[in-house]
Amino acid sequence: MLGPLCPVVQEGEPCPDKPFQTDLVVTNPDGTRLIKEFSSDIDGRFEVYLPVGVYAIRSPEAGGLPYCSTNEPVTVRSGLMADVTVFCDSGIR
């Protein structure tokens, strides 16, 4: 999800985040080891198959905008899908 999309959001004037197509990476939780590279689709959706473990999802390069990341580590459990929202900062303030 990409946001903010409006320079000044005022109460009563919604400016919701929107789905975002982008390149992303899966890393270990502290970001020191690259596990997998992938892209979200035009609707911002993605599916990544990973072994059981704890991961982070983020933009491939730090420092640029928009920059995307999960707010919390992602835990993958055996035989289950994890529903994850990745937030992308547009840089608009």
Secondary structure, DSSP 8 states (H G I E B T S, - for coil): -EE--SSS--TTS----B----EEEEE-TTS-SEEEEEE--TTS-------SEEEEEE-SSSSSSSEEE-SS-EEE-TT-------EEE----
